[in-house]
Amino acid sequence: MTGLGPKSREMLRSAGICSVTQLREIGSVAAYVRVKQAGCKPSLNFLWGLESVLCGEHWRDVARHHRASLLLALEQQESNGQTLKGDFS
């Protein structure tokens, strides 16, 4: 996954996400939650990086322009205990 470092790719693999196609199917927020559920401790920069892969913007631009909407979506998904789309394990 271009744009993500080896540690980020490893965290995704530990959550059963091994391709951009899988990431695209579940979205950056759901992937972030899945990585946390897999026992990893991702930072918010990891979320910005995931969204960066999907939208093609630099992760710093994602943090600047999409921060509020991503944090709101993350809060909603975590508070609803929403099940994640797709099972890639």
PDB file of N, CA, C and O in Angstrom:
ATOM      1  N   MET A   1       0.847  -1.175   0.000  1.00  0.00           N
ATOM      2  CA  MET A   1       0.000   0.000   0.000  1.00  0.00           C
ATOM      3  C   MET A   1       0.889   1.233   0.000  1.00  0.00           C
ATOM      4  O   MET A   1       1.491   1.588   1.013  1.00  0.00           O
ATOM      5  N   THR A   2       0.954   1.848  -1.109  1.00  0.00           N
ATOM      6  CA  THR A   2       1.793   3.021  -1.282  1.00  0.00           C
ATOM      7  C   THR A   2       1.377   4.119  -0.317  1.00  0.00           C
ATOM      8  O   THR A   2       0.191   4.414  -0.166  1.00  0.00           O
ATOM      9  N   GLY A   3       2.359   4.716   0.328  1.00  0.00           N
ATOM     10  CA  GLY A   3       2.095   5.811   1.249  1.00  0.00           C
ATOM     11  C   GLY A   3       2.069   5.390   2.707  1.00  0.00           C
ATOM     12  O   GLY A   3       2.092   6.241   3.596  1.00  0.00           O
ATOM     13  N   LEU A   4       2.021   4.096   2.962  1.00  0.00           N
ATOM     14  CA  LEU A   4       2.037   3.609   4.342  1.00  0.00           C
ATOM     15  C   LEU A   4       3.362   2.929   4.615  1.00  0.00           C
ATOM     16  O   LEU A   4       3.895   2.215   3.766  1.00  0.00           O
ATOM     17  N   GLY A   5       3.887   3.155   5.803  1.00  0.00           N
ATOM     18  CA  GLY A   5       5.141   2.536   6.192  1.00  0.00           C
ATOM     19  C   GLY A   5       4.953   1.080   6.590  1.00  0.00           C
ATOM     20  O   GLY A   5       3.827   0.588   6.667  1.00  0.00           O
ATOM     21  N   PRO A   6       6.059   0.398   6.840  1.00  0.00           N
ATOM     22  CA  PRO A   6       5.993  -1.023   7.172  1.00  0.00           C
ATOM     23  C   PRO A   6       5.200  -1.309   8.454  1.00  0.00           C
ATOM     24  O   PRO A   6       4.482  -2.307   8.522  1.00  0.00           O
ATOM     25  N   LYS A   7       5.320  -0.455   9.459  1.00  0.00           N
ATOM     26  CA  LYS A   7       4.582  -0.668  10.710  1.00  0.00           C
ATOM     27  C   LYS A   7       3.075  -0.535  10.465  1.00  0.00           C
ATOM     28  O   LYS A   7       2.290  -1.318  11.000  1.00  0.00           O
ATOM     29  N   SER A   8       2.678   0.437   9.673  1.00  0.00           N
ATOM     30  CA  SER A   8       1.261   0.623   9.351  1.00  0.00           C
ATOM     31  C   SER A   8       0.722  -0.560   8.555  1.00  0.00           C
ATOM     32  O   SER A   8      -0.381  -1.039   8.818  1.00  0.00           O
ATOM     33  N   ARG A   9       1.496  -1.027   7.590  1.00  0.00           N
ATOM     34  CA  ARG A   9       1.067  -2.191   6.800  1.00  0.00           C
ATOM     35  C   ARG A   9       0.946  -3.434   7.684  1.00  0.00           C
ATOM     36  O   ARG A   9       0.036  -4.243   7.505  1.00  0.00           O
ATOM     37  N   GLU A  10       1.863  -3.579   8.630  1.00  0.00           N
ATOM     38  CA  GLU A  10       1.809  -4.720   9.544  1.00  0.00           C
ATOM     39  C   GLU A  10       0.568  -4.645  10.433  1.00  0.00           C
ATOM     40  O   GLU A  10      -0.080  -5.663  10.675  1.00  0.00           O
ATOM     41  N   MET A  11       0.236  -3.458  10.918  1.00  0.00           N
ATOM     42  CA  MET A  11      -0.982  -3.317  11.735  1.00  0.00           C
ATOM     43  C   MET A  11      -2.213  -3.688  10.918  1.00  0.00           C
ATOM     44  O   MET A  11      -3.116  -4.352  11.427  1.00  0.00           O
ATOM     45  N   LEU A  12      -2.256  -3.267   9.664  1.00  0.00           N
ATOM     46  CA  LEU A  12      -3.386  -3.624   8.803  1.00  0.00           C
ATOM     47  C   LEU A  12      -3.450  -5.139   8.605  1.00  0.00           C
ATOM     48  O   LEU A  12      -4.524  -5.735   8.689  1.00  0.00           O
ATOM     49  N   ARG A  13      -2.311  -5.751   8.344  1.00  0.00           N
ATOM     50  CA  ARG A  13      -2.279  -7.211   8.164  1.00  0.00           C
ATOM     51  C   ARG A  13      -2.774  -7.927   9.415  1.00  0.00           C
ATOM     52  O   ARG A  13      -3.475  -8.934   9.315  1.00  0.00           O
ATOM     53  N   SER A  14      -2.417  -7.419  10.586  1.00  0.00           N
ATOM     54  CA  SER A  14      -2.853  -8.057  11.834  1.00  0.00           C
ATOM     55  C   SER A  14      -4.371  -7.981  11.987  1.00  0.00           C
ATOM     56  O   SER A  14      -4.967  -8.766  12.724  1.00  0.00           O
ATOM     57  N   ALA A  15      -4.988  -7.040  11.292  1.00  0.00           N
ATOM     58  CA  ALA A  15      -6.442  -6.894  11.316  1.00  0.00           C
ATOM     59  C   ALA A  15      -7.095  -7.571  10.113  1.00  0.00           C
ATOM     60  O   ALA A  15      -8.306  -7.459   9.920  1.00  0.00           O
ATOM     61  N   GLY A  16      -6.296  -8.274   9.302  1.00  0.00           N
ATOM     62  CA  GLY A  16      -6.835  -8.999   8.156  1.00  0.00           C
ATOM     63  C   GLY A  16      -7.040  -8.150   6.922  1.00  0.00           C
ATOM     64  O   GLY A  16      -7.760  -8.551   6.008  1.00  0.00           O
ATOM     65  N   ILE A  17      -6.418  -6.982   6.879  1.00  0.00           N
ATOM     66  CA  ILE A  17      -6.546  -6.082   5.735  1.00  0.00           C
ATOM     67  C   ILE A  17      -5.202  -6.090   5.006  1.00  0.00           C
ATOM     68  O   ILE A  17      -4.206  -5.560   5.499  1.00  0.00           O
ATOM     69  N   CYS A  18      -5.200  -6.710   3.811  1.00  0.00           N
ATOM     70  CA  CYS A  18      -3.933  -6.938   3.114  1.00  0.00           C
ATOM     71  C   CYS A  18      -3.843  -6.244   1.762  1.00  0.00           C
ATOM     72  O   CYS A  18      -2.838  -6.384   1.065  1.00  0.00           O
ATOM     73  N   SER A  19      -4.873  -5.502   1.381  1.00  0.00           N
ATOM     74  CA  SER A  19      -4.835  -4.849   0.074  1.00  0.00           C
ATOM     75  C   SER A  19      -5.597  -3.525   0.123  1.00  0.00           C
ATOM     76  O   SER A  19      -6.437  -3.295   0.993  1.00  0.00           O
ATOM     77  N   VAL A  20      -5.277  -2.678  -0.831  1.00  0.00           N
ATOM     78  CA  VAL A  20      -5.998  -1.409  -0.964  1.00  0.00           C
ATOM     79  C   VAL A  20      -7.470  -1.676  -1.262  1.00  0.00           C
ATOM     80  O   VAL A  20      -8.342  -0.930  -0.818  1.00  0.00           O
ATOM     81  N   THR A  21      -7.743  -2.728  -2.006  1.00  0.00           N
ATOM     82  CA  THR A  21      -9.134  -3.077  -2.317  1.00  0.00           C
ATOM     83  C   THR A  21      -9.910  -3.350  -1.040  1.00  0.00           C
ATOM     84  O   THR A  21     -11.027  -2.861  -0.873  1.00  0.00           O
ATOM     85  N   GLN A  22      -9.328  -4.121  -0.144  1.00  0.00           N
ATOM     86  CA  GLN A  22      -9.988  -4.391   1.138  1.00  0.00           C
ATOM     87  C   GLN A  22     -10.159  -3.109   1.943  1.00  0.00           C
ATOM     88  O   GLN A  22     -11.216  -2.881   2.532  1.00  0.00           O
ATOM     89  N   LEU A  23      -9.125  -2.270   1.971  1.00  0.00           N
ATOM     90  CA  LEU A  23      -9.202  -0.997   2.674  1.00  0.00           C
ATOM     91  C   LEU A  23     -10.310  -0.138   2.095  1.00  0.00           C
ATOM     92  O   LEU A  23     -11.087   0.467   2.834  1.00  0.00           O
ATOM     93  N   ARG A  24     -10.382  -0.086   0.782  1.00  0.00           N
ATOM     94  CA  ARG A  24     -11.411   0.708   0.117  1.00  0.00           C
ATOM     95  C   ARG A  24     -12.812   0.184   0.451  1.00  0.00           C
ATOM     96  O   ARG A  24     -13.742   0.970   0.633  1.00  0.00           O
ATOM     97  N   GLU A  25     -12.963  -1.135   0.532  1.00  0.00           N
ATOM     98  CA  GLU A  25     -14.268  -1.738   0.820  1.00  0.00           C
ATOM     99  C   GLU A  25     -14.776  -1.386   2.212  1.00  0.00           C
ATOM    100  O   GLU A  25     -15.971  -1.154   2.391  1.00  0.00           O
ATOM    101  N   ILE A  26     -13.888  -1.343   3.198  1.00  0.00           N
ATOM    102  CA  ILE A  26     -14.372  -1.072   4.550  1.00  0.00           C
ATOM    103  C   ILE A  26     -14.204   0.382   4.966  1.00  0.00           C
ATOM    104  O   ILE A  26     -14.882   0.841   5.885  1.00  0.00           O
ATOM    105  N   GLY A  27     -13.313   1.114   4.307  1.00  0.00           N
ATOM    106  CA  GLY A  27     -13.106   2.524   4.617  1.00  0.00           C
ATOM    107  C   GLY A  27     -12.059   2.723   5.697  1.00  0.00           C
ATOM    108  O   GLY A  27     -11.722   1.799   6.438  1.00  0.00           O
ATOM    109  N   SER A  28     -11.559   3.931   5.771  1.00  0.00           N
ATOM    110  CA  SER A  28     -10.449   4.237   6.681  1.00  0.00           C
ATOM    111  C   SER A  28     -10.861   4.135   8.147  1.00  0.00           C
ATOM    112  O   SER A  28     -10.099   3.621   8.966  1.00  0.00           O
ATOM    113  N   VAL A  29     -12.038   4.612   8.482  1.00  0.00           N
ATOM    114  CA  VAL A  29     -12.466   4.603   9.886  1.00  0.00           C
ATOM    115  C   VAL A  29     -12.685   3.177  10.372  1.00  0.00           C
ATOM    116  O   VAL A  29     -12.219   2.815  11.453  1.00  0.00           O
ATOM    117  N   ALA A  30     -13.386   2.364   9.589  1.00  0.00           N
ATOM    118  CA  ALA A  30     -13.623   0.977   9.974  1.00  0.00           C
ATOM    119  C   ALA A  30     -12.309   0.205  10.052  1.00  0.00           C
ATOM    120  O   ALA A  30     -12.144  -0.650  10.922  1.00  0.00           O
ATOM    121  N   ALA A  31     -11.375   0.499   9.151  1.00  0.00           N
ATOM    122  CA  ALA A  31     -10.070  -0.163   9.195  1.00  0.00           C
ATOM    123  C   ALA A  31      -9.330   0.230  10.465  1.00  0.00           C
ATOM    124  O   ALA A  31      -8.710  -0.619  11.105  1.00  0.00           O
ATOM    125  N   TYR A  32      -9.384   1.484  10.832  1.00  0.00           N
ATOM    126  CA  TYR A  32      -8.753   1.969  12.064  1.00  0.00           C
ATOM    127  C   TYR A  32      -9.325   1.237  13.276  1.00  0.00           C
ATOM    128  O   TYR A  32      -8.576   0.784  14.141  1.00  0.00           O
ATOM    129  N   VAL A  33     -10.649   1.121  13.337  1.00  0.00           N
ATOM    130  CA  VAL A  33     -11.302   0.425  14.446  1.00  0.00           C
ATOM    131  C   VAL A  33     -10.902  -1.045  14.454  1.00  0.00           C
ATOM    132  O   VAL A  33     -10.626  -1.609  15.513  1.00  0.00           O
ATOM    133  N   ARG A  34     -10.872  -1.656  13.296  1.00  0.00           N
ATOM    134  CA  ARG A  34     -10.494  -3.067  13.204  1.00  0.00           C
ATOM    135  C   ARG A  34      -9.055  -3.277  13.698  1.00  0.00           C
ATOM    136  O   ARG A  34      -8.774  -4.266  14.376  1.00  0.00           O
ATOM    137  N   VAL A  35      -8.157  -2.367  13.367  1.00  0.00           N
ATOM    138  CA  VAL A  35      -6.773  -2.465  13.826  1.00  0.00           C
ATOM    139  C   VAL A  35      -6.725  -2.365  15.354  1.00  0.00           C
ATOM    140  O   VAL A  35      -5.990  -3.110  16.002  1.00  0.00           O
ATOM    141  N   LYS A  36      -7.505  -1.448  15.927  1.00  0.00           N
ATOM    142  CA  LYS A  36      -7.568  -1.344  17.386  1.00  0.00           C
ATOM    143  C   LYS A  36      -8.121  -2.630  17.993  1.00  0.00           C
ATOM    144  O   LYS A  36      -7.625  -3.094  19.019  1.00  0.00           O
ATOM    145  N   GLN A  37      -9.133  -3.199  17.373  1.00  0.00           N
ATOM    146  CA  GLN A  37      -9.729  -4.434  17.880  1.00  0.00           C
ATOM    147  C   GLN A  37      -8.756  -5.608  17.776  1.00  0.00           C
ATOM    148  O   GLN A  37      -8.875  -6.583  18.518  1.00  0.00           O
ATOM    149  N   ALA A  38      -7.806  -5.515  16.867  1.00  0.00           N
ATOM    150  CA  ALA A  38      -6.802  -6.572  16.706  1.00  0.00           C
ATOM    151  C   ALA A  38      -5.704  -6.465  17.766  1.00  0.00           C
ATOM    152  O   ALA A  38      -4.784  -7.282  17.793  1.00  0.00           O
ATOM    153  N   GLY A  39      -5.802  -5.462  18.637  1.00  0.00           N
ATOM    154  CA  GLY A  39      -4.842  -5.329  19.726  1.00  0.00           C
ATOM    155  C   GLY A  39      -3.718  -4.342  19.478  1.00  0.00           C
ATOM    156  O   GLY A  39      -2.829  -4.185  20.314  1.00  0.00           O
ATOM    157  N   CYS A  40      -3.752  -3.676  18.336  1.00  0.00           N
ATOM    158  CA  CYS A  40      -2.733  -2.668  18.039  1.00  0.00           C
ATOM    159  C   CYS A  40      -3.146  -1.340  18.668  1.00  0.00           C
ATOM    160  O   CYS A  40      -4.296  -1.164  19.071  1.00  0.00           O
ATOM    161  N   LYS A  41      -2.219  -0.430  18.744  1.00  0.00           N
ATOM    162  CA  LYS A  41      -2.488   0.889  19.312  1.00  0.00           C
ATOM    163  C   LYS A  41      -2.131   1.965  18.285  1.00  0.00           C
ATOM    164  O   LYS A  41      -1.109   2.638  18.416  1.00  0.00           O
ATOM    165  N   PRO A  42      -2.977   2.123  17.259  1.00  0.00           N
ATOM    166  CA  PRO A  42      -2.677   3.112  16.220  1.00  0.00           C
ATOM    167  C   PRO A  42      -2.892   4.539  16.713  1.00  0.00           C
ATOM    168  O   PRO A  42      -3.766   4.806  17.537  1.00  0.00           O
ATOM    169  N   SER A  43      -2.087   5.433  16.196  1.00  0.00           N
ATOM    170  CA  SER A  43      -2.258   6.859  16.484  1.00  0.00           C
ATOM    171  C   SER A  43      -3.260   7.437  15.492  1.00  0.00           C
ATOM    172  O   SER A  43      -3.652   6.777  14.530  1.00  0.00           O
ATOM    173  N   LEU A  44      -3.662   8.667  15.736  1.00  0.00           N
ATOM    174  CA  LEU A  44      -4.540   9.326  14.771  1.00  0.00           C
ATOM    175  C   LEU A  44      -3.810   9.569  13.450  1.00  0.00           C
ATOM    176  O   LEU A  44      -4.448   9.638  12.400  1.00  0.00           O
ATOM    177  N   ASN A  45      -2.493   9.697  13.489  1.00  0.00           N
ATOM    178  CA  ASN A  45      -1.743   9.831  12.235  1.00  0.00           C
ATOM    179  C   ASN A  45      -1.949   8.605  11.349  1.00  0.00           C
ATOM    180  O   ASN A  45      -1.938   8.713  10.122  1.00  0.00           O
ATOM    181  N   PHE A  46      -2.136   7.449  11.963  1.00  0.00           N
ATOM    182  CA  PHE A  46      -2.436   6.234  11.213  1.00  0.00           C
ATOM    183  C   PHE A  46      -3.767   6.390  10.479  1.00  0.00           C
ATOM    184  O   PHE A  46      -3.883   6.002   9.316  1.00  0.00           O
ATOM    185  N   LEU A  47      -4.761   6.950  11.146  1.00  0.00           N
ATOM    186  CA  LEU A  47      -6.057   7.192  10.492  1.00  0.00           C
ATOM    187  C   LEU A  47      -5.900   8.158   9.332  1.00  0.00           C
ATOM    188  O   LEU A  47      -6.467   7.946   8.260  1.00  0.00           O
ATOM    189  N   TRP A  48      -5.133   9.219   9.543  1.00  0.00           N
ATOM    190  CA  TRP A  48      -4.916  10.181   8.444  1.00  0.00           C
ATOM    191  C   TRP A  48      -4.219   9.472   7.279  1.00  0.00           C
ATOM    192  O   TRP A  48      -4.539   9.726   6.118  1.00  0.00           O
ATOM    193  N   GLY A  49      -3.285   8.602   7.582  1.00  0.00           N
ATOM    194  CA  GLY A  49      -2.577   7.861   6.542  1.00  0.00           C
ATOM    195  C   GLY A  49      -3.496   6.934   5.766  1.00  0.00           C
ATOM    196  O   GLY A  49      -3.390   6.830   4.544  1.00  0.00           O
ATOM    197  N   LEU A  50      -4.398   6.261   6.471  1.00  0.00           N
ATOM    198  CA  LEU A  50      -5.354   5.388   5.779  1.00  0.00           C
ATOM    199  C   LEU A  50      -6.229   6.194   4.829  1.00  0.00           C
ATOM    200  O   LEU A  50      -6.436   5.805   3.679  1.00  0.00           O
ATOM    201  N   GLU A  51      -6.737   7.310   5.312  1.00  0.00           N
ATOM    202  CA  GLU A  51      -7.586   8.151   4.459  1.00  0.00           C
ATOM    203  C   GLU A  51      -6.788   8.703   3.295  1.00  0.00           C
ATOM    204  O   GLU A  51      -7.317   8.861   2.194  1.00  0.00           O
ATOM    205  N   SER A  52      -5.523   8.994   3.529  1.00  0.00           N
ATOM    206  CA  SER A  52      -4.643   9.485   2.474  1.00  0.00           C
ATOM    207  C   SER A  52      -4.531   8.480   1.338  1.00  0.00           C
ATOM    208  O   SER A  52      -4.571   8.847   0.164  1.00  0.00           O
ATOM    209  N   VAL A  53      -4.389   7.203   1.700  1.00  0.00           N
ATOM    210  CA  VAL A  53      -4.315   6.148   0.682  1.00  0.00           C
ATOM    211  C   VAL A  53      -5.586   6.149  -0.164  1.00  0.00           C
ATOM    212  O   VAL A  53      -5.526   5.956  -1.378  1.00  0.00           O
ATOM    213  N   LEU A  54      -6.733   6.365   0.475  1.00  0.00           N
ATOM    214  CA  LEU A  54      -8.006   6.282  -0.238  1.00  0.00           C
ATOM    215  C   LEU A  54      -8.322   7.518  -1.071  1.00  0.00           C
ATOM    216  O   LEU A  54      -8.920   7.410  -2.142  1.00  0.00           O
ATOM    217  N   CYS A  55      -7.925   8.687  -0.587  1.00  0.00           N
ATOM    218  CA  CYS A  55      -8.322   9.911  -1.304  1.00  0.00           C
ATOM    219  C   CYS A  55      -7.201  10.521  -2.128  1.00  0.00           C
ATOM    220  O   CYS A  55      -7.444  11.412  -2.942  1.00  0.00           O
ATOM    221  N   GLY A  56      -5.966  10.049  -1.926  1.00  0.00           N
ATOM    222  CA  GLY A  56      -4.854  10.548  -2.731  1.00  0.00           C
ATOM    223  C   GLY A  56      -4.259  11.857  -2.251  1.00  0.00           C
ATOM    224  O   GLY A  56      -3.377  12.408  -2.910  1.00  0.00           O
ATOM    225  N   GLU A  57      -4.721  12.370  -1.115  1.00  0.00           N
ATOM    226  CA  GLU A  57      -4.140  13.589  -0.544  1.00  0.00           C
ATOM    227  C   GLU A  57      -3.025  13.198   0.424  1.00  0.00           C
ATOM    228  O   GLU A  57      -3.026  12.094   0.967  1.00  0.00           O
ATOM    229  N   HIS A  58      -2.085  14.099   0.634  1.00  0.00           N
ATOM    230  CA  HIS A  58      -1.025  13.870   1.614  1.00  0.00           C
ATOM    231  C   HIS A  58      -1.680  13.752   2.986  1.00  0.00           C
ATOM    232  O   HIS A  58      -2.682  14.416   3.254  1.00  0.00           O
ATOM    233  N   TRP A  59      -1.115  12.904   3.864  1.00  0.00           N
ATOM    234  CA  TRP A  59      -1.739  12.681   5.172  1.00  0.00           C
ATOM    235  C   TRP A  59      -1.857  13.962   5.982  1.00  0.00           C
ATOM    236  O   TRP A  59      -2.795  14.104   6.766  1.00  0.00           O
ATOM    237  N   ARG A  60      -0.934  14.895   5.813  1.00  0.00           N
ATOM    238  CA  ARG A  60      -1.031  16.168   6.547  1.00  0.00           C
ATOM    239  C   ARG A  60      -2.210  16.992   6.054  1.00  0.00           C
ATOM    240  O   ARG A  60      -2.865  17.677   6.839  1.00  0.00           O
ATOM    241  N   ASP A  61      -2.482  16.927   4.752  1.00  0.00           N
ATOM    242  CA  ASP A  61      -3.655  17.622   4.211  1.00  0.00           C
ATOM    243  C   ASP A  61      -4.944  16.964   4.691  1.00  0.00           C
ATOM    244  O   ASP A  61      -5.928  17.642   4.986  1.00  0.00           O
ATOM    245  N   VAL A  62      -4.925  15.634   4.764  1.00  0.00           N
ATOM    246  CA  VAL A  62      -6.086  14.921   5.304  1.00  0.00           C
ATOM    247  C   VAL A  62      -6.338  15.386   6.733  1.00  0.00           C
ATOM    248  O   VAL A  62      -7.475  15.686   7.096  1.00  0.00           O
ATOM    249  N   ALA A  63      -5.285  15.448   7.546  1.00  0.00           N
ATOM    250  CA  ALA A  63      -5.420  15.878   8.940  1.00  0.00           C
ATOM    251  C   ALA A  63      -5.972  17.293   9.021  1.00  0.00           C
ATOM    252  O   ALA A  63      -6.775  17.604   9.901  1.00  0.00           O
ATOM    253  N   ARG A  64      -5.551  18.130   8.121  1.00  0.00           N
ATOM    254  CA  ARG A  64      -5.974  19.530   8.122  1.00  0.00           C
ATOM    255  C   ARG A  64      -7.415  19.690   7.633  1.00  0.00           C
ATOM    256  O   ARG A  64      -8.188  20.451   8.216  1.00  0.00           O
ATOM    257  N   HIS A  65      -7.776  18.977   6.568  1.00  0.00           N
ATOM    258  CA  HIS A  65      -9.059  19.226   5.910  1.00  0.00           C
ATOM    259  C   HIS A  65     -10.170  18.251   6.281  1.00  0.00           C
ATOM    260  O   HIS A  65     -11.348  18.592   6.163  1.00  0.00           O
ATOM    261  N   HIS A  66      -9.825  17.063   6.721  1.00  0.00           N
ATOM    262  CA  HIS A  66     -10.845  16.038   6.974  1.00  0.00           C
ATOM    263  C   HIS A  66     -10.881  15.582   8.431  1.00  0.00           C
ATOM    264  O   HIS A  66     -11.625  14.667   8.784  1.00  0.00           O
ATOM    265  N   ARG A  67     -10.085  16.218   9.261  1.00  0.00           N
ATOM    266  CA  ARG A  67      -9.948  15.814  10.658  1.00  0.00           C
ATOM    267  C   ARG A  67     -11.301  15.709  11.366  1.00  0.00           C
ATOM    268  O   ARG A  67     -11.613  14.679  11.964  1.00  0.00           O
ATOM    269  N   ALA A  68     -12.085  16.757  11.298  1.00  0.00           N
ATOM    270  CA  ALA A  68     -13.357  16.789  12.039  1.00  0.00           C
ATOM    271  C   ALA A  68     -14.300  15.682  11.578  1.00  0.00           C
ATOM    272  O   ALA A  68     -14.903  14.997  12.405  1.00  0.00           O
ATOM    273  N   SER A  69     -14.429  15.504  10.278  1.00  0.00           N
ATOM    274  CA  SER A  69     -15.363  14.483   9.783  1.00  0.00           C
ATOM    275  C   SER A  69     -14.871  13.078  10.119  1.00  0.00           C
ATOM    276  O   SER A  69     -15.680  12.206  10.438  1.00  0.00           O
ATOM    277  N   LEU A  70     -13.566  12.845  10.055  1.00  0.00           N
ATOM    278  CA  LEU A  70     -13.031  11.529  10.401  1.00  0.00           C
ATOM    279  C   LEU A  70     -13.192  11.243  11.895  1.00  0.00           C
ATOM    280  O   LEU A  70     -13.564  10.134  12.277  1.00  0.00           O
ATOM    281  N   LEU A  71     -12.915  12.231  12.733  1.00  0.00           N
ATOM    282  CA  LEU A  71     -13.068  12.033  14.169  1.00  0.00           C
ATOM    283  C   LEU A  71     -14.533  11.805  14.551  1.00  0.00           C
ATOM    284  O   LEU A  71     -14.828  10.993  15.427  1.00  0.00           O
ATOM    285  N   LEU A  72     -15.435  12.511  13.903  1.00  0.00           N
ATOM    286  CA  LEU A  72     -16.862  12.312  14.154  1.00  0.00           C
ATOM    287  C   LEU A  72     -17.279  10.904  13.739  1.00  0.00           C
ATOM    288  O   LEU A  72     -17.984  10.222  14.484  1.00  0.00           O
ATOM    289  N   ALA A  73     -16.855  10.467  12.570  1.00  0.00           N
ATOM    290  CA  ALA A  73     -17.186   9.118  12.100  1.00  0.00           C
ATOM    291  C   ALA A  73     -16.597   8.061  13.029  1.00  0.00           C
ATOM    292  O   ALA A  73     -17.240   7.047  13.302  1.00  0.00           O
ATOM    293  N   LEU A  74     -15.384   8.291  13.513  1.00  0.00           N
ATOM    294  CA  LEU A  74     -14.747   7.364  14.439  1.00  0.00           C
ATOM    295  C   LEU A  74     -15.523   7.301  15.747  1.00  0.00           C
ATOM    296  O   LEU A  74     -15.786   6.218  16.269  1.00  0.00           O
ATOM    297  N   GLU A  75     -15.881   8.450  16.266  1.00  0.00           N
ATOM    298  CA  GLU A  75     -16.654   8.493  17.514  1.00  0.00           C
ATOM    299  C   GLU A  75     -17.986   7.768  17.358  1.00  0.00           C
ATOM    300  O   GLU A  75     -18.386   7.002  18.234  1.00  0.00           O
ATOM    301  N   GLN A  76     -18.668   8.008  16.248  1.00  0.00           N
ATOM    302  CA  GLN A  76     -19.954   7.356  16.010  1.00  0.00           C
ATOM    303  C   GLN A  76     -19.794   5.843  15.898  1.00  0.00           C
ATOM    304  O   GLN A  76     -20.576   5.093  16.482  1.00  0.00           O
ATOM    305  N   GLN A  77     -18.805   5.398  15.167  1.00  0.00           N
ATOM    306  CA  GLN A  77     -18.610   3.969  14.974  1.00  0.00           C
ATOM    307  C   GLN A  77     -18.250   3.289  16.291  1.00  0.00           C
ATOM    308  O   GLN A  77     -18.761   2.210  16.591  1.00  0.00           O
ATOM    309  N   GLU A  78     -17.387   3.904  17.066  1.00  0.00           N
ATOM    310  CA  GLU A  78     -16.992   3.301  18.339  1.00  0.00           C
ATOM    311  C   GLU A  78     -18.120   3.341  19.362  1.00  0.00           C
ATOM    312  O   GLU A  78     -18.291   2.386  20.119  1.00  0.00           O
ATOM    313  N   SER A  79     -18.886   4.415  19.402  1.00  0.00           N
ATOM    314  CA  SER A  79     -19.960   4.511  20.389  1.00  0.00           C
ATOM    315  C   SER A  79     -21.148   3.621  20.050  1.00  0.00           C
ATOM    316  O   SER A  79     -21.867   3.176  20.945  1.00  0.00           O
ATOM    317  N   ASN A  80     -21.355   3.362  18.767  1.00  0.00           N
ATOM    318  CA  ASN A  80     -22.454   2.488  18.353  1.00  0.00           C
ATOM    319  C   ASN A  80     -22.082   1.026  18.464  1.00  0.00           C
ATOM    320  O   ASN A  80     -22.943   0.153  18.349  1.00  0.00           O
ATOM    321  N   GLY A  81     -20.796   0.747  18.689  1.00  0.00           N
ATOM    322  CA  GLY A  81     -20.351  -0.646  18.705  1.00  0.00           C
ATOM    323  C   GLY A  81     -20.644  -1.305  17.370  1.00  0.00           C
ATOM    324  O   GLY A  81     -20.887  -2.509  17.289  1.00  0.00           O
ATOM    325  N   GLN A  82     -20.616  -0.496  16.337  1.00  0.00           N
ATOM    326  CA  GLN A  82     -20.950  -0.935  14.987  1.00  0.00           C
ATOM    327  C   GLN A  82     -20.063  -2.096  14.560  1.00  0.00           C
ATOM    328  O   GLN A  82     -18.849  -2.075  14.761  1.00  0.00           O
ATOM    329  N   THR A  83     -20.687  -3.107  13.969  1.00  0.00           N
ATOM    330  CA  THR A  83     -19.883  -4.194  13.402  1.00  0.00           C
ATOM    331  C   THR A  83     -19.260  -3.698  12.116  1.00  0.00           C
ATOM    332  O   THR A  83     -19.833  -2.874  11.403  1.00  0.00           O
ATOM    333  N   LEU A  84     -18.099  -4.206  11.838  1.00  0.00           N
ATOM    334  CA  LEU A  84     -17.349  -3.755  10.675  1.00  0.00           C
ATOM    335  C   LEU A  84     -17.767  -4.499   9.429  1.00  0.00           C
ATOM    336  O   LEU A  84     -18.070  -5.691   9.473  1.00  0.00           O
ATOM    337  N   LYS A  85     -17.783  -3.791   8.327  1.00  0.00           N
ATOM    338  CA  LYS A  85     -18.124  -4.403   7.055  1.00  0.00           C
ATOM    339  C   LYS A  85     -17.019  -5.353   6.626  1.00  0.00           C
ATOM    340  O   LYS A  85     -15.836  -5.053   6.784  1.00  0.00           O
ATOM    341  N   GLY A  86     -17.405  -6.494   6.087  1.00  0.00           N
ATOM    342  CA  GLY A  86     -16.436  -7.420   5.518  1.00  0.00           C
ATOM    343  C   GLY A  86     -15.689  -8.205   6.567  1.00  0.00           C
ATOM    344  O   GLY A  86     -15.381  -7.698   7.646  1.00  0.00           O
ATOM    345  N   ASP A  87     -15.403  -9.439   6.239  1.00  0.00           N
ATOM    346  CA  ASP A  87     -14.574 -10.269   7.109  1.00  0.00           C
ATOM    347  C   ASP A  87     -13.458 -10.811   6.256  1.00  0.00           C
ATOM    348  O   ASP A  87     -13.672 -11.699   5.431  1.00  0.00           O
ATOM    349  N   PHE A  88     -12.253 -10.276   6.453  1.00  0.00           N
ATOM    350  CA  PHE A  88     -11.135 -10.615   5.591  1.00  0.00           C
ATOM    351  C   PHE A  88     -10.179 -11.581   6.257  1.00  0.00           C
ATOM    352  O   PHE A  88      -9.122 -11.880   5.702  1.00  0.00           O
ATOM    353  N   SER A  89     -10.527 -12.076   7.437  1.00  0.00           N
ATOM    354  CA  SER A  89      -9.595 -12.982   8.107  1.00  0.00           C
ATOM    355  C   SER A  89      -9.745 -14.402   7.613  1.00  0.00           C
ATOM    356  O   SER A  89      -9.034 -15.295   8.074  1.00  0.00           O
TER     357      SER A  89
END
